[in-house]
Amino acid sequence: MMRSGKLLKSGVLACMAAAMLTMATNAAAADKGEISVLNWWTSGSEAKSMGVLQQMMAKEGYKMNNDAVSGGGGTNARTVLKSRLSSDNVPGAAQIKGPEIQQWCEQGVTTNIDAVAKADHWDKLLAPAIAKGMQCGGHWVAVPFDNHRVNWLWINRADIKKVDAQMPQSWDELVSTMKKLKAAGITPIAGGGDTWQIGTEFDALVAGVGGADFYRKAFVDLDKSALDSPTMAKAFEHLRVIKEYSDPNGSGLAWNHDTGMVVKGTAAMQIMGDWAKGEIANDGATPGKEVACVAFPGSQGTFIYNIDSFEMFKVKTASERAAQATFARTAMSPEFQRKFNMVKGSIPVREGTSLTGFDECAKASEHDYKDAAKKNGLVPSMSQDMAEVGAIKGAIFDVVARFYNSDKMTSQEAATELAKQVEQAKQMTQM
């Protein structure tokens, strides 16, 4: 009994010591200051990824408040950002990407992080196109976190084996596989839960039908002849086929729920960016093994990229500005780039970072990224806000959603309407 009592006492003391250590760490983290980080990363793997940054910031003596807002692929977080700016509750950093970085900068509400970028030689660590996107008026105003590929097809290997099918490499092979899966009582595609997910699917379909040059002409140059073309109509036609083989009960379901269906085998495939890898691992599977990753059929030579980044906003105190500098420096450090991207599912945006310990899909992604860079196959994602400002993406999403939800609109009518709505959105943004 005495021995048990001693063990109990020592256990209580150990718990007390751990609690005191945690309290001391939290206190130390707040010693130098804190930073509010507004974002829309709320899935299990995304929250875990931000936890990595919180821990590293705490070691530097700063507290990071992870102000995550769920829903809408970032739409809700942007609404919160506008509200906070108008109420003088400015976040130190907010998740902003693509052309929207320059939009916020031009409003005069952001601050630059030139000192950090120049001291750490970001211009030599980032691809030129990515580095340019983090700047405004010659100043660095945002820090990139990762490099995601959007046009992936995730496949449950066991489901494919059950129907004696091969990993699809072409559209015809994909359709054949989906027919076999449906006949076997397996949901072929997990998706279609909301407009954001449908837009992500359409991203891959357009690249699969037209390739990088057509994708760039349509979604970057916004060329009317590309938008209203037989090629775009064909992409819409393929979207209708995808809908036919998608989960009939998928409306309203989140993307990570769909990823879970693929891991469990209740659905065989998902068209989604490689942030899905974080959820695959979170659900106990290994990306590249139980769940295979293949470039969406037809889009093998195209790498649709999505760079997550955080823009710095004007704060009031020196301690907040110091926290911003530490945040930016930490995010671009080799240690963070490895730890964060390994959990998030992406590949490091900092070039030259070792992928030792990363899964097969990450290594395939880096290989395809480098190959696409050599062959002009890199394109910014329309669906993930990388190609155009929000109003234009909204116009595209509106047409895609209307087509998806109506069997009456023909594929060519959708292409014609797409060109019309994009032109109107362009005129609105120029006013």
C-alpha positions as CSV (number, residue, x, y, z in Angstrom):
1,M,0.0,0.0,0.0
2,M,2.9,2.3,0.8
3,R,4.4,1.6,-2.6
4,S,1.0,2.3,-4.3
5,G,0.7,5.5,-2.3
6,K,4.2,6.6,-3.4
7,L,3.3,5.8,-7.0
8,L,0.1,7.7,-6.7
9,K,1.9,10.7,-5.1
10,S,4.6,10.7,-7.8
11,G,1.9,10.5,-10.5
12,V,0.1,13.5,-9.0
13,L,3.4,15.4,-8.8
14,A,4.2,14.6,-12.4
15,C,0.8,15.9,-13.5
16,M,1.3,19.0,-11.5
17,A,4.7,19.5,-13.0
18,A,3.4,19.0,-16.5
19,A,0.6,21.5,-15.9
20,M,3.0,24.0,-14.5
21,L,5.3,23.6,-17.5
22,T,2.3,24.1,-19.9
23,M,1.4,27.3,-18.0
24,A,5.0,28.5,-18.1
25,T,5.2,27.8,-21.8
26,N,2.0,29.7,-22.5
27,A,3.2,32.6,-20.3
28,A,6.5,32.6,-22.2
29,A,4.7,32.5,-25.5
30,A,2.8,35.7,-24.6
31,D,6.0,37.5,-23.2
32,K,7.0,39.1,-26.5
33,G,3.5,39.6,-27.9
34,E,0.9,37.8,-29.9
35,I,-0.6,37.7,-33.4
36,S,-4.1,37.0,-34.6
37,V,-4.1,34.8,-37.7
38,L,-7.4,34.7,-39.6
39,N,-7.9,31.7,-41.9
40,W,-10.4,29.1,-43.1
41,W,-8.5,25.9,-42.2
42,T,-10.9,23.9,-40.0
43,S,-10.6,20.3,-41.0
44,G,-8.7,17.9,-38.8
45,S,-5.5,17.9,-40.9
46,E,-5.7,21.7,-41.4
47,A,-6.1,22.4,-37.7
48,K,-3.1,20.1,-37.0
49,S,-1.1,22.0,-39.6
50,M,-1.7,25.3,-37.9
51,G,-0.9,23.7,-34.5
52,V,2.6,23.1,-35.9
53,L,3.0,26.9,-36.5
54,Q,1.6,27.7,-33.0
55,Q,4.1,25.5,-31.4
56,M,7.0,27.0,-33.3
57,M,5.8,30.5,-32.6
58,A,5.6,29.7,-28.9
59,K,9.2,28.6,-28.9
60,E,10.1,32.1,-30.2
61,G,8.1,33.7,-27.4
62,Y,5.0,34.6,-29.3
63,K,1.4,33.5,-28.9
64,M,-0.5,32.8,-32.1
65,N,-4.3,33.0,-32.0
66,N,-5.6,30.6,-34.7
67,D,-8.8,32.4,-35.7
68,A,-10.3,29.8,-38.0
69,V,-13.6,30.4,-39.8
70,S,-15.3,27.5,-41.5
71,G,-17.3,27.3,-44.7
72,G,-17.4,28.4,-48.2
73,G,-13.9,27.7,-49.2
74,G,-12.8,31.0,-47.6
75,T,-15.9,33.0,-48.4
76,N,-16.9,33.3,-44.7
77,A,-13.4,34.1,-43.6
78,R,-13.3,37.0,-46.1
79,T,-16.6,38.3,-44.7
80,V,-15.1,38.2,-41.2
81,L,-12.0,40.0,-42.4
82,K,-14.0,42.9,-43.8
83,S,-16.0,43.1,-40.5
84,R,-12.8,43.1,-38.4
85,L,-11.2,45.8,-40.5
86,S,-14.3,48.0,-40.3
87,S,-14.5,47.5,-36.5
88,D,-10.8,48.2,-35.9
89,N,-10.1,44.6,-34.8
90,V,-7.3,44.1,-37.4
91,P,-5.7,40.6,-37.6
92,G,-2.0,40.5,-37.8
93,A,-2.2,38.1,-40.8
94,A,-5.0,36.8,-42.9
95,Q,-5.2,33.9,-45.4
96,I,-5.3,35.7,-48.7
97,K,-4.1,34.4,-52.1
98,G,-3.8,35.1,-55.8
99,P,-4.7,38.5,-57.2
100,E,-6.6,39.3,-54.0
101,I,-3.3,40.0,-52.4
102,Q,-2.8,43.0,-54.6
103,Q,-6.4,44.1,-54.1
104,W,-6.0,44.4,-50.3
105,C,-2.6,46.1,-50.7
106,E,-4.1,48.7,-53.0
107,Q,-6.6,49.6,-50.3
108,G,-3.8,50.7,-48.0
109,V,-4.6,48.3,-45.2
110,T,-1.6,46.0,-45.4
111,T,2.0,46.3,-44.3
112,N,5.2,45.1,-45.9
113,I,7.7,42.5,-44.6
114,D,10.6,43.5,-46.8
115,A,13.1,43.3,-44.0
116,V,12.4,39.6,-43.4
117,A,12.1,38.7,-47.1
118,K,15.4,40.4,-47.9
119,A,17.3,39.1,-44.9
120,D,16.3,35.5,-45.7
121,H,16.7,35.8,-49.5
122,W,13.1,34.9,-50.4
123,D,13.8,35.9,-54.0
124,K,16.2,33.0,-54.3
125,L,14.0,30.5,-52.4
126,L,10.7,31.0,-54.4
127,A,9.9,30.4,-58.0
128,P,9.7,33.8,-59.8
129,A,5.9,33.6,-60.5
130,I,5.2,32.8,-56.8
131,A,7.5,35.5,-55.5
132,K,5.8,38.1,-57.7
133,G,2.4,37.1,-56.3
134,M,3.6,37.8,-52.8
135,Q,4.5,41.4,-53.6
136,C,2.7,44.6,-54.3
137,G,4.3,47.8,-55.6
138,G,7.7,46.3,-55.2
139,H,7.2,45.3,-51.6
140,W,6.7,41.9,-49.9
141,V,3.3,41.9,-48.3
142,A,2.5,38.2,-48.0
143,V,4.2,34.9,-47.1
144,P,3.6,31.6,-48.9
145,F,3.0,28.4,-47.0
146,D,2.7,25.6,-49.4
147,N,2.2,24.4,-53.0
148,H,-0.9,22.3,-53.7
149,R,-1.8,20.5,-56.9
150,V,-5.5,20.8,-57.6
151,N,-6.0,18.3,-60.5
152,W,-5.6,15.0,-58.6
153,L,-7.9,12.0,-58.7
154,W,-7.9,10.0,-55.4
155,I,-8.7,6.3,-55.7
156,N,-9.4,3.6,-53.2
157,R,-7.3,0.7,-54.5
158,A,-9.4,-2.0,-53.0
159,D,-12.6,-0.7,-54.7
160,I,-10.8,-0.7,-58.1
161,K,-9.6,-4.2,-57.5
162,K,-13.1,-5.4,-56.7
163,V,-14.3,-4.4,-60.1
164,D,-11.2,-5.7,-61.9
165,A,-10.3,-2.2,-63.3
166,Q,-7.1,-0.4,-63.8
167,M,-6.0,3.1,-62.6
168,P,-7.7,5.3,-65.3
169,Q,-5.3,7.3,-67.5
170,S,-7.8,8.6,-70.0
171,W,-11.4,10.0,-69.9
172,D,-12.7,6.8,-71.6
173,E,-11.0,4.6,-69.0
174,L,-12.4,6.7,-66.2
175,V,-16.0,6.4,-67.6
176,S,-15.5,2.6,-68.0
177,T,-14.3,2.3,-64.4
178,M,-17.2,4.4,-63.1
179,K,-19.7,2.2,-64.9
180,K,-18.2,-0.9,-63.3
181,L,-18.2,0.6,-59.9
182,K,-21.8,1.7,-60.1
183,A,-22.9,-1.7,-61.3
184,A,-21.1,-3.2,-58.3
185,G,-23.0,-1.0,-55.9
186,I,-20.0,1.3,-55.1
187,T,-20.4,5.0,-55.4
188,P,-17.9,6.0,-58.1
189,I,-17.3,9.6,-57.1
190,A,-17.6,11.3,-53.7
191,G,-18.3,15.0,-54.4
192,G,-20.7,17.6,-55.5
193,G,-21.4,18.8,-51.9
194,D,-21.4,22.5,-52.8
195,T,-20.4,24.9,-55.5
196,W,-16.8,25.1,-54.3
197,Q,-16.3,21.4,-54.7
198,I,-18.0,21.4,-58.1
199,G,-15.7,24.2,-59.2
200,T,-12.7,22.2,-58.1
201,E,-13.9,19.3,-60.2
202,F,-14.5,21.6,-63.2
203,D,-10.9,22.9,-62.9
204,A,-9.6,19.4,-63.5
205,L,-12.1,18.7,-66.3
206,V,-11.1,21.8,-68.2
207,A,-7.4,20.9,-68.0
208,G,-8.2,17.3,-68.9
209,V,-10.1,18.3,-72.0
210,G,-8.0,21.2,-73.2
211,G,-4.6,21.0,-71.6
212,A,-2.5,23.8,-70.1
213,D,-2.6,26.2,-73.0
214,F,-6.4,26.1,-73.3
215,Y,-6.8,26.4,-69.6
216,R,-4.6,29.4,-69.5
217,K,-6.4,31.0,-72.4
218,A,-9.8,30.5,-70.8
219,F,-9.2,31.1,-67.1
220,V,-6.1,33.4,-67.0
221,D,-6.5,35.4,-70.2
222,L,-10.3,35.1,-70.1
223,D,-10.4,34.8,-73.8
224,K,-14.0,34.9,-75.1
225,S,-13.3,32.5,-77.9
226,A,-11.9,29.9,-75.5
227,L,-14.7,30.4,-73.0
228,D,-17.4,30.0,-75.6
229,S,-15.9,27.1,-77.5
230,P,-16.6,23.5,-78.4
231,T,-13.7,22.6,-76.0
232,M,-15.3,24.3,-73.1
233,A,-18.7,22.8,-74.0
234,K,-17.0,19.4,-73.9
235,A,-15.7,20.1,-70.4
236,F,-19.3,20.9,-69.3
237,E,-20.4,17.7,-71.0
238,H,-17.9,15.8,-68.9
239,L,-19.0,17.5,-65.7
240,R,-22.6,16.2,-66.4
241,V,-21.1,12.7,-66.6
242,I,-19.3,13.2,-63.3
243,K,-22.5,14.2,-61.7
244,E,-24.2,11.1,-63.0
245,Y,-21.7,8.9,-61.1
246,S,-21.4,11.1,-58.0
247,D,-22.9,10.4,-54.6
248,P,-26.7,11.1,-54.9
249,N,-26.8,12.0,-51.3
250,G,-23.7,14.3,-51.4
251,S,-25.4,17.7,-51.4
252,G,-24.3,19.7,-48.4
253,L,-21.5,17.4,-47.4
254,A,-18.0,18.8,-46.8
255,W,-15.0,17.9,-48.9
256,N,-13.2,16.1,-46.0
257,H,-16.3,14.0,-45.4
258,D,-16.0,12.9,-49.1
259,T,-12.4,12.1,-48.6
260,G,-13.4,9.9,-45.6
261,M,-15.8,8.0,-47.9
262,V,-12.9,7.2,-50.2
263,V,-10.7,6.0,-47.3
264,K,-13.5,3.8,-46.1
265,G,-14.3,2.5,-49.6
266,T,-17.9,3.6,-49.5
267,A,-16.9,5.7,-52.5
268,A,-14.1,4.8,-54.9
269,M,-12.8,8.2,-56.1
270,Q,-12.6,11.9,-55.4
271,I,-11.5,14.8,-57.6
272,M,-9.8,17.1,-55.2
273,G,-6.5,19.0,-54.5
274,D,-3.8,17.3,-52.4
275,W,-5.0,18.9,-49.2
276,A,-7.1,15.7,-49.3
277,K,-3.9,13.8,-48.4
278,G,-3.9,15.4,-44.9
279,E,-7.4,13.9,-44.3
280,I,-6.4,10.6,-45.8
281,A,-3.5,10.3,-43.3
282,N,-5.7,11.6,-40.5
283,D,-8.2,8.8,-41.2
284,G,-5.4,6.2,-40.8
285,A,-4.6,5.5,-44.5
286,T,-1.4,6.1,-46.4
287,P,-1.6,8.4,-49.5
288,G,-0.2,6.4,-52.5
289,K,-0.9,3.1,-50.9
290,E,-4.4,2.3,-49.7
291,V,-5.5,5.5,-51.5
292,A,-3.8,6.0,-54.9
293,C,-3.1,9.4,-56.4
294,V,-3.2,9.9,-60.2
295,A,-3.3,13.1,-62.2
296,F,-6.9,13.6,-63.4
297,P,-7.1,11.7,-66.7
298,G,-6.1,13.8,-69.6
299,S,-4.5,16.5,-67.5
300,Q,-1.2,14.6,-66.8
301,G,1.0,17.4,-68.3
302,T,-0.8,20.2,-66.5
303,F,-0.1,21.2,-62.9
304,I,-2.9,23.4,-61.6
305,Y,-1.3,25.1,-58.6
306,N,-2.8,26.6,-55.4
307,I,-0.4,28.5,-53.2
308,D,-1.8,29.2,-49.7
309,S,-0.4,32.5,-48.3
310,F,-1.0,34.9,-45.5
311,E,-1.0,38.7,-46.0
312,M,0.1,41.1,-43.3
313,F,-2.2,43.9,-42.2
314,K,-1.4,47.1,-40.4
315,V,-1.3,46.7,-36.7
316,K,-0.8,49.2,-33.9
317,T,2.0,48.1,-31.6
318,A,5.7,47.3,-32.0
319,S,5.1,43.9,-30.3
320,E,2.5,43.0,-32.9
321,R,4.8,44.0,-35.8
322,A,7.6,41.9,-34.2
323,A,5.1,39.0,-34.1
324,Q,4.3,39.5,-37.8
325,A,8.0,39.3,-38.6
326,T,8.5,36.2,-36.6
327,F,5.4,34.6,-38.2
328,A,6.8,35.3,-41.7
329,R,10.3,34.1,-40.9
330,T,9.0,30.9,-39.2
331,A,6.6,30.1,-42.1
332,M,9.5,30.2,-44.6
333,S,12.0,28.3,-42.5
334,P,13.1,24.8,-43.7
335,E,11.9,23.2,-40.5
336,F,8.3,24.6,-40.8
337,Q,8.1,24.0,-44.5
338,R,8.8,20.3,-43.9
339,K,6.6,19.9,-40.8
340,F,3.7,21.9,-42.1
341,N,3.5,20.4,-45.6
342,M,4.0,16.9,-44.4
343,V,0.8,17.3,-42.3
344,K,-1.1,19.5,-44.8
345,G,-0.6,17.3,-47.8
346,S,1.1,19.8,-50.0
347,I,4.7,20.2,-51.0
348,P,7.0,22.9,-49.6
349,V,6.9,26.2,-51.5
350,R,10.4,26.9,-50.4
351,E,12.5,25.4,-53.2
352,G,15.2,22.9,-52.3
353,T,13.5,21.7,-49.2
354,S,14.1,18.0,-48.6
355,L,11.2,15.6,-49.1
356,T,12.7,12.8,-47.1
357,G,9.9,11.2,-45.1
358,F,7.2,12.6,-47.3
359,D,4.7,10.1,-48.9
360,E,4.7,8.9,-52.5
361,C,2.1,11.4,-53.7
362,A,4.2,14.3,-52.5
363,K,7.2,13.1,-54.4
364,A,5.1,12.5,-57.5
365,S,3.7,16.1,-57.1
366,E,7.1,17.6,-56.9
367,H,8.3,15.6,-59.9
368,D,5.2,16.7,-61.9
369,Y,5.6,20.3,-60.8
370,K,9.2,20.5,-62.0
371,D,8.3,18.7,-65.3
372,A,5.3,21.1,-65.9
373,A,7.5,24.1,-65.2
374,K,9.9,23.0,-67.9
375,K,7.1,22.5,-70.4
376,N,4.9,25.5,-69.7
377,G,2.3,23.3,-68.0
378,L,2.0,25.3,-64.7
379,V,-1.3,27.2,-64.4
380,P,-2.9,29.0,-61.5
381,S,-6.1,27.5,-60.2
382,M,-9.4,29.2,-61.1
383,S,-11.4,27.4,-58.4
384,Q,-8.9,28.2,-55.6
385,D,-8.7,32.0,-56.3
386,M,-5.3,31.9,-57.9
387,A,-6.2,32.9,-61.5
388,E,-8.7,35.8,-61.1
389,V,-10.3,38.2,-58.6
390,G,-13.3,37.0,-56.7
391,A,-16.0,38.6,-58.9
392,I,-14.8,36.8,-62.0
393,K,-14.5,33.4,-60.2
394,G,-17.9,34.0,-58.8
395,A,-19.3,34.5,-62.3
396,I,-17.7,31.2,-63.4
397,F,-18.9,29.4,-60.3
398,D,-22.5,30.7,-60.9
399,V,-22.7,29.2,-64.4
400,V,-21.0,26.0,-63.4
401,A,-23.5,25.5,-60.5
402,R,-26.5,26.3,-62.6
403,F,-25.4,23.8,-65.2
404,Y,-24.7,21.2,-62.6
405,N,-28.1,21.6,-61.0
406,S,-30.2,21.8,-64.2
407,D,-30.5,19.0,-66.8
408,K,-32.2,21.5,-69.2
409,M,-29.1,23.7,-70.0
410,T,-27.0,22.2,-72.8
411,S,-23.2,22.0,-72.7
412,Q,-22.9,24.6,-75.5
413,E,-25.4,26.9,-73.8
414,A,-23.3,26.7,-70.6
415,A,-20.2,27.7,-72.5
416,T,-21.9,30.6,-74.2
417,E,-23.4,31.8,-70.8
418,L,-19.9,31.4,-69.3
419,A,-18.4,33.8,-71.8
420,K,-21.2,36.3,-71.3
421,Q,-21.0,36.2,-67.5
422,V,-17.2,36.5,-67.4
423,E,-17.3,39.5,-69.7
424,Q,-19.9,41.2,-67.5
425,A,-17.8,40.5,-64.4
426,K,-14.7,41.9,-66.1
427,Q,-16.6,45.2,-66.9
428,M,-17.8,45.4,-63.3
429,T,-14.3,45.0,-61.9
430,Q,-13.0,47.8,-64.2
431,M,-15.5,50.3,-63.1
